[in-house]
Amino acid sequence: MERILEPELMDDEQHALAYAQADFVEVNRGFVDRFRTTFPDLTRSRVVDLGCGPADVPVRLARLLPALGVTAVDASAAMVRLAREAVQRAGLGASIRLVRARLPALPFASSTFDAVIANSLLHHLAEPGVFWHEVQRLGRPRAGVLVMDLCRPASPSHARDLVETYAGGESPLLKRDFYNSLRAAFTPAEVARQLARQLPQLTCRVVSDRHWVVSGRLP
Ligand SMILES: C[S@@+](CC[C@H](N)C(=O)[O-])C[C@H]1O[C@@H](n2cnc3c(N)ncnc32)[C@H](O)[C@@H]1O
């Protein structure tokens, strides 16, 4: 199935709230556990989360590894507001810094971070090269990289099946967003080609019926 872009930013209040209220516990917990097992040396490091949304991943990460300093970035004012509330509720204001900014013009010097992470951001971007360039720019030499996103299914009917399986009980708004995200996602083969061009040190693996993960170290 052809890739169909969805709106880049989730800056509509209703969409942002529906996303923040959805149940991503299993996926987000898995992402954070993967960070810990992939980078056991990065327990006291500076991590940037690109496209942090309502900050569920930064909150989980900061709880799991309390010595981390997490910079969480999103361009949507509505998402940053929800993220700020979540960080305050968790009492993690000292560990998580929230920044409203938009790729590719992020206000951080090159080589600032020990790790660069992103979950479900890449499929929002029209041009994936912008994302991989920023990952490389922001990480210091040998920085850890952990990026996860959806796999674009082979057909609309497969996408609909995934929506029913994993979001059957969610609101119609969230189900429609999930369907549109699946259609906007990259296939693992496309991601592998992106990495071959820009970051051949990283590898892409399929980790579930709907997710791929890119991990590794920058040169
Ligand atoms: C599907 S959400 C993922 C949120 C979060 N990472 C998670 O795992 O739940 C994607 C987020 O990326 C943000 N985003 C999209 N394009 C962006 C850009 N160019 N710069 C910064 N944030 C962006 C959107 O506003 C949205 O909050």
The ligand as a MOL file (V3000), in Angstrom:
LIG
                    3D

  0  0  0     0  0            999 V3000
M  V30 BEGIN CTAB
M  V30 COUNTS 27 29 0 0 0
M  V30 BEGIN ATOM
M  V30 1 C 2.3030 9.8200 17.6650 0
M  V30 2 S 2.9340 11.0490 18.7080 0 CHG=1
M  V30 3 C 4.1040 10.1100 19.6500 0
M  V30 4 C 4.2430 10.6380 21.0400 0
M  V30 5 C 5.1950 9.8950 21.9780 0
M  V30 6 N 6.5340 9.7990 21.4490 0
M  V30 7 C 4.6950 8.5380 22.3650 0
M  V30 8 O 5.4460 7.5840 22.2530 0
M  V30 9 O 3.5630 8.3970 22.8170 0 CHG=-1
M  V30 10 C 4.0160 12.0160 17.6670 0
M  V30 11 C 4.3880 13.3570 18.2580 0
M  V30 12 O 5.3930 13.9630 17.4370 0
M  V30 13 C 5.1360 15.3480 17.3440 0
M  V30 14 N 5.7950 15.8820 16.1380 0
M  V30 15 C 5.4740 15.6290 14.8540 0
M  V30 16 N 6.3090 16.2640 14.0160 0
M  V30 17 C 7.1950 16.9430 14.7940 0
M  V30 18 C 8.3050 17.7940 14.5160 0
M  V30 19 N 8.6790 18.0760 13.2580 0
M  V30 20 N 8.9940 18.3050 15.5420 0
M  V30 21 C 8.6290 18.0400 16.8430 0
M  V30 22 N 7.5730 17.2450 17.1650 0
M  V30 23 C 6.8690 16.6930 16.1550 0
M  V30 24 C 3.6210 15.4370 17.3220 0
M  V30 25 O 3.1580 16.7240 17.7230 0
M  V30 26 C 3.2300 14.3400 18.3040 0
M  V30 27 O 3.0790 14.8260 19.6040 0
M  V30 END ATOM
M  V30 BEGIN BOND
M  V30 1 1 1 2
M  V30 2 1 2 3
M  V30 3 1 2 10
M  V30 4 1 3 4
M  V30 5 1 4 5
M  V30 6 1 5 6
M  V30 7 1 5 7
M  V30 8 2 7 8
M  V30 9 1 7 9
M  V30 10 1 10 11
M  V30 11 1 11 12
M  V30 12 1 11 26
M  V30 13 1 12 13
M  V30 14 1 13 14
M  V30 15 1 13 24
M  V30 16 1 14 15
M  V30 17 1 14 23
M  V30 18 2 15 16
M  V30 19 1 16 17
M  V30 20 1 17 18
M  V30 21 2 17 23
M  V30 22 1 18 19
M  V30 23 2 18 20
M  V30 24 1 20 21
M  V30 25 2 21 22
M  V30 26 1 22 23
M  V30 27 1 24 25
M  V30 28 1 24 26
M  V30 29 1 26 27
M  V30 END BOND
M  V30 END CTAB
M  END
